[in-house]
Amino acid sequence: MSRYIEAETLKVSITRYAETFISHKRLPIVKRVAEEVINDVCFAIDVQKSEDVVPVVRCKDCKHRAFVSRGEGKYYYFCEITDRIIDPDWYCADGESTMSQVKRVTDATL
């Protein structure tokens, strides 16, 4: 399974780690070799094929979701865009992240 990473963040992390390692070495040759290895690793990251990816907003974190009760005491995720009950781990192109309060939708408002 593919994993998508933030390449620039990875390179910064590798470089910071290398700097702490290099600073403890007293021999100039060890320092120079370590710097070259880190440069090679960063170059290898740069030349990797990039995928066209965008972050998604899961329905459970979307501002267009609400909760609906079907009368049996259970609440379901409801999408105000599609007017459907949804799986909280699903996503769509219209998802927008929010940290606001979740709206409650009753059967009377459907």
Summary of the structure (lengths in Angstrom):
residues: 110
radius of gyration: 24.1
end to end distance: 40.1
largest distance: 76.4
contacts: 223
relative contact order: 0.14
helix: 38%
strand: 18%
